[in-house]
Amino acid sequence: MEAFPAFFPLAGRTVVIAGAGEPAEAKARLFEGSPAKIVRLEGEAALDAAGYACAALAFVASADDVFAAKAAAAARAAHVPVNVVDRPQLCDFTTPAVIDRGEVVAAIGTGGAAPMLATLLRQDIEARVPEGAGRVAALFRRTQDEVRAALPDIGRRRVFLRAALTGPAAEAAMAGDMARAEALLRAALAADQPLAGAVQYVDGRGPADLLTLRAARALAAADVLVVDEAAHPEVLALARRDAERRAPASVEDLAELAAEGRRVVRLIAGVAWRQELAALEATGALVEVLPIAQ
């Protein structure tokens, strides 16, 4: 990963746009409808660090190389990260191609190397992100504290949210009926019962391109990874980075995780896994073997 993607909250923040002309206007359009305060600076005012004081971000857009360099220096003197249009060597961060669905924002960046590629990828992804996705995110933001209070265990909470994201409450939010969506989500929370989890066995010997699509999807959705020491790093890289990772556990531990509603991927790289599988099946846990090389 050549650059770390991050999202800056905009509510109550100031964004400075220095310069004039269409490039500056394009940057300003990025923030239309956002809660940020937009400050426009031109001429000598853009070269004074005081104009950038307390800003969260600064953008410099100008065809004048000298002006751009001086404005960027002024922003840095005010300790504000700055982006300078078409001059990656002067940038503290680059501007990605953005998909804006309100509460849901996706960004594709190339580190300034190929912005047209980022734009093409954005158009492809944008077609797959429904307009109502932002309303679904808004629903879960509004009820976030209630869900956390009712389900303090993070694993159990993830199970509930995963089900809720494809349930009636999310459908109502997608359709724009937020009052009904909130009522349905609260009803689901009040009636919540742990869903059955599962333990999925995946061949972890690698390389990753030998995995089936189902195995790759299981890794991407896993709450817990139980990993043999010899598992291939390329296979591990396909898993969610926030998934809990454990060394090989007892059959009882695996069954307990499944009983809690967790999605467990058992990444095996040895030869004794069939005995473990048989013992786990004997506990009544839901078990699935995703094609294992013989």
C-alpha positions as CSV (number, residue, x, y, z in Angstrom):
1,M,0.0,0.0,0.0
2,E,1.8,3.1,-1.3
3,A,-0.7,5.6,0.4
4,F,-3.0,5.2,3.4
5,P,-6.6,6.2,2.6
6,A,-8.3,8.2,5.4
7,F,-11.6,10.1,5.8
8,F,-11.7,13.5,7.4
9,P,-15.0,14.4,9.2
10,L,-16.3,17.7,7.8
11,A,-19.0,18.7,10.3
12,G,-17.8,21.9,12.0
13,R,-14.6,21.9,10.0
14,T,-13.1,24.5,7.7
15,V,-11.7,23.8,4.2
16,V,-9.7,26.4,2.4
17,I,-9.5,26.6,-1.4
18,A,-6.8,28.9,-2.7
19,G,-6.7,30.2,-6.2
20,A,-9.1,31.1,-9.0
21,G,-10.5,29.7,-12.2
22,E,-12.0,26.4,-13.2
23,P,-9.6,24.2,-11.2
24,A,-10.5,26.0,-8.0
25,E,-14.2,25.8,-8.8
26,A,-13.9,22.1,-9.4
27,K,-12.4,21.7,-5.9
28,A,-15.2,23.8,-4.5
29,R,-17.8,21.6,-6.2
30,L,-16.4,18.6,-4.3
31,F,-17.8,20.1,-1.1
32,E,-21.2,21.1,-2.3
33,G,-23.8,19.9,0.2
34,S,-21.1,19.1,2.8
35,P,-21.3,20.5,6.3
36,A,-17.9,22.1,6.1
37,K,-17.3,25.8,6.0
38,I,-15.5,26.7,2.7
39,V,-13.1,29.6,2.7
40,R,-11.9,30.9,-0.6
41,L,-8.6,32.7,-0.8
42,E,-7.1,34.6,-3.8
43,G,-4.1,36.8,-4.4
44,E,-2.0,37.9,-1.5
45,A,-4.5,36.5,1.0
46,A,-3.7,33.0,-0.2
47,L,0.0,33.5,0.6
48,D,-0.6,34.4,4.3
49,A,-0.6,31.6,6.8
50,A,-3.2,33.4,8.8
51,G,-5.8,32.6,6.1
52,Y,-5.4,28.9,6.8
53,A,-5.6,29.0,10.6
54,C,-7.6,26.2,12.1
55,A,-8.5,24.6,8.7
56,A,-8.8,20.9,8.4
57,L,-7.7,20.8,4.8
58,A,-6.4,23.1,2.1
59,F,-6.5,23.0,-1.7
60,V,-4.4,25.1,-4.0
61,A,-5.4,25.5,-7.6
62,S,-3.5,27.8,-9.9
63,A,-1.6,27.8,-13.2
64,D,1.1,30.0,-11.6
65,D,3.9,27.7,-10.3
66,V,5.2,30.4,-8.0
67,F,1.8,31.2,-6.5
68,A,1.1,27.5,-6.0
69,A,4.4,26.9,-4.2
70,K,4.0,29.9,-1.9
71,A,0.3,29.1,-1.1
72,A,1.2,25.5,-0.2
73,A,4.0,26.8,2.0
74,A,1.6,29.1,3.7
75,A,-0.8,26.3,4.4
76,R,1.9,24.1,5.9
77,A,3.1,27.0,8.0
78,A,-0.4,26.9,9.6
79,H,0.0,23.1,10.0
80,V,-2.7,22.3,7.5
81,P,-2.3,19.4,5.1
82,V,-2.5,20.7,1.5
83,N,-3.3,19.4,-1.9
84,V,-1.9,21.3,-4.9
85,V,-3.7,20.6,-8.2
86,D,-1.5,18.9,-10.8
87,R,1.6,19.2,-8.7
88,P,2.0,15.9,-6.7
89,Q,5.4,16.9,-5.5
90,L,3.8,19.7,-3.5
91,C,1.0,17.6,-2.1
92,D,0.6,16.3,1.5
93,F,-2.3,14.2,0.1
94,T,-3.9,13.5,-3.2
95,T,-7.6,13.9,-4.1
96,P,-9.3,10.6,-5.1
97,A,-12.1,10.1,-7.4
98,V,-15.1,10.2,-5.1
99,I,-18.4,8.3,-5.0
100,D,-20.8,10.4,-2.8
101,R,-23.9,8.7,-1.4
102,G,-24.2,11.0,1.6
103,E,-23.3,8.9,4.6
104,V,-21.6,6.4,2.3
105,V,-18.5,7.7,0.6
106,A,-16.1,5.6,-1.5
107,A,-12.8,6.9,-2.9
108,I,-10.4,5.5,-5.5
109,G,-6.9,6.9,-5.6
110,T,-3.7,6.3,-7.6
111,G,-1.4,8.5,-5.6
112,G,-1.7,11.2,-8.3
113,A,-0.1,8.8,-10.9
114,A,-3.1,8.1,-13.0
115,P,-6.2,10.2,-12.1
116,M,-8.0,9.2,-15.3
117,L,-7.7,5.5,-14.2
118,A,-9.3,6.5,-10.9
119,T,-12.1,8.2,-12.7
120,L,-12.8,5.2,-14.8
121,L,-12.8,2.9,-11.8
122,R,-15.1,5.3,-10.0
123,Q,-17.7,5.1,-12.8
124,D,-17.6,1.3,-12.7
125,I,-18.0,1.1,-8.9
126,E,-20.6,4.0,-8.7
127,A,-23.0,2.0,-10.9
128,R,-22.9,-0.7,-8.2
129,V,-23.6,1.5,-5.2
130,P,-27.3,2.2,-4.9
131,E,-28.5,5.8,-4.2
132,G,-30.2,4.7,-1.0
133,A,-26.9,3.3,0.5
134,G,-26.4,6.6,2.3
135,R,-29.8,6.4,4.0
136,V,-28.9,2.9,5.3
137,A,-25.7,4.2,6.8
138,A,-27.6,7.2,8.3
139,L,-30.0,4.7,9.9
140,F,-27.2,2.8,11.6
141,R,-25.5,6.0,12.7
142,R,-28.7,7.2,14.4
143,T,-29.1,3.9,16.3
144,Q,-25.5,3.2,16.9
145,D,-25.5,3.9,20.6
146,E,-28.6,1.9,21.2
147,V,-27.2,-1.1,19.4
148,R,-23.9,-0.8,21.3
149,A,-25.7,-0.6,24.6
150,A,-27.9,-3.6,23.9
151,L,-25.1,-5.7,22.4
152,P,-21.8,-4.8,24.2
153,D,-20.0,-7.9,22.8
154,I,-18.5,-6.8,19.5
155,G,-18.8,-10.3,18.0
156,R,-22.4,-10.6,18.8
157,R,-23.0,-7.0,17.6
158,R,-21.4,-7.8,14.2
159,V,-23.7,-10.8,13.8
160,F,-26.8,-8.6,14.5
161,L,-25.6,-5.8,12.2
162,R,-24.8,-8.2,9.4
163,A,-28.3,-9.6,9.5
164,A,-29.9,-6.1,9.8
165,L,-28.0,-4.8,6.8
166,T,-29.9,-7.2,4.6
167,G,-33.2,-7.1,6.5
168,P,-36.5,-5.1,6.5
169,A,-35.0,-2.1,8.3
170,A,-32.3,-1.6,5.7
171,E,-34.9,-2.1,2.9
172,A,-37.1,0.6,4.4
173,A,-34.2,3.0,4.6
174,M,-33.2,2.2,1.0
175,A,-36.7,3.2,0.0
176,G,-36.5,6.5,2.0
177,D,-38.9,5.6,4.8
178,M,-36.6,6.4,7.7
179,A,-39.3,6.4,10.4
180,R,-40.3,2.9,9.5
181,A,-36.7,1.8,9.2
182,E,-35.8,3.0,12.7
183,A,-38.9,1.3,14.1
184,L,-38.1,-2.0,12.4
185,L,-34.4,-1.9,13.5
186,R,-35.4,-1.3,17.1
187,A,-37.9,-4.1,17.0
188,A,-35.3,-6.4,15.6
189,L,-32.9,-5.4,18.4
190,A,-35.5,-6.1,21.0
191,A,-36.3,-9.5,19.6
192,D,-32.7,-10.4,18.8
193,Q,-31.7,-14.0,19.1
194,P,-28.2,-15.3,18.2
195,L,-28.1,-16.8,14.7
196,A,-26.3,-20.0,14.1
197,G,-22.7,-19.4,13.2
198,A,-20.4,-21.7,11.2
199,V,-16.9,-23.0,10.9
200,Q,-15.6,-23.0,7.4
201,Y,-12.4,-25.0,6.6
202,V,-10.2,-23.3,4.0
203,D,-6.9,-24.6,2.5
204,G,-4.4,-22.1,3.8
205,R,-1.3,-23.5,2.1
206,G,-1.5,-21.1,-0.8
207,P,-0.7,-19.5,-3.0
208,A,-3.9,-17.4,-2.9
209,D,-4.8,-17.8,-6.6
210,L,-5.5,-21.5,-6.0
211,L,-8.4,-20.6,-3.7
212,T,-12.0,-20.9,-5.0
213,L,-14.2,-17.8,-5.2
214,R,-16.3,-19.1,-2.3
215,A,-13.2,-19.6,-0.1
216,A,-12.0,-16.0,-0.9
217,R,-15.5,-14.7,0.0
218,A,-15.4,-16.7,3.3
219,L,-12.1,-15.1,4.2
220,A,-13.5,-11.6,3.4
221,A,-16.5,-12.2,5.6
222,A,-14.9,-14.0,8.6
223,D,-15.3,-12.7,12.1
224,V,-12.6,-15.0,13.4
225,L,-9.6,-16.7,11.8
226,V,-8.2,-19.8,13.4
227,V,-4.9,-20.2,11.6
228,D,-2.3,-22.9,11.3
229,E,1.2,-21.6,11.7
230,A,2.2,-22.6,8.2
231,A,-0.7,-20.8,6.5
232,H,0.5,-18.8,3.4
233,P,0.7,-15.0,3.9
234,E,-1.0,-14.4,0.5
235,V,-4.1,-16.3,1.8
236,L,-4.1,-14.4,5.1
237,A,-4.0,-11.2,3.1
238,L,-7.5,-11.9,1.7
239,A,-9.1,-11.8,5.1
240,R,-10.7,-8.8,6.7
241,R,-7.9,-6.9,8.5
242,D,-10.1,-6.3,11.6
243,A,-11.0,-10.0,11.9
244,E,-9.9,-11.6,15.1
245,R,-7.0,-14.0,14.6
246,R,-6.2,-17.0,16.8
247,A,-3.8,-19.9,16.9
248,P,-5.4,-23.4,16.5
249,A,-8.1,-23.8,19.1
250,S,-9.8,-26.8,20.8
251,V,-12.9,-28.3,19.2
252,E,-14.9,-27.0,22.1
253,D,-13.6,-23.4,21.5
254,L,-14.6,-23.7,17.8
255,A,-18.0,-25.0,18.7
256,E,-18.5,-22.1,21.2
257,L,-17.6,-19.5,18.6
258,A,-20.1,-21.0,16.1
259,A,-22.8,-21.1,18.9
260,E,-22.2,-17.4,19.4
261,G,-23.1,-16.7,15.8
262,R,-19.6,-16.0,14.7
263,R,-18.4,-16.7,11.2
264,V,-15.2,-18.7,11.7
265,V,-12.7,-19.6,9.0
266,R,-10.3,-22.5,10.0
267,L,-7.3,-22.0,7.8
268,I,-5.5,-25.3,7.7
269,A,-2.1,-26.1,6.4
270,G,-1.5,-29.5,8.0
271,V,-2.8,-33.1,7.6
272,A,-4.7,-33.6,10.9
273,W,-7.7,-31.4,10.1
274,R,-10.0,-34.3,9.2
275,Q,-10.0,-35.6,12.8
276,E,-10.7,-32.1,14.1
277,L,-13.5,-31.7,11.6
278,A,-15.2,-35.0,12.6
279,A,-15.0,-34.1,16.3
280,L,-16.5,-30.6,15.5
281,E,-19.3,-32.1,13.5
282,A,-20.1,-34.4,16.5
283,T,-20.8,-31.3,18.6
284,G,-23.6,-30.3,16.3
285,A,-21.8,-27.2,15.0
286,L,-22.5,-26.1,11.5
287,V,-19.4,-27.0,9.5
288,E,-18.5,-26.5,5.8
289,V,-15.4,-27.6,3.9
290,L,-14.5,-25.2,1.1
291,P,-12.6,-27.3,-1.5
292,I,-9.5,-28.6,0.2
293,A,-6.6,-29.8,-1.9
294,Q,-6.0,-33.5,-1.4
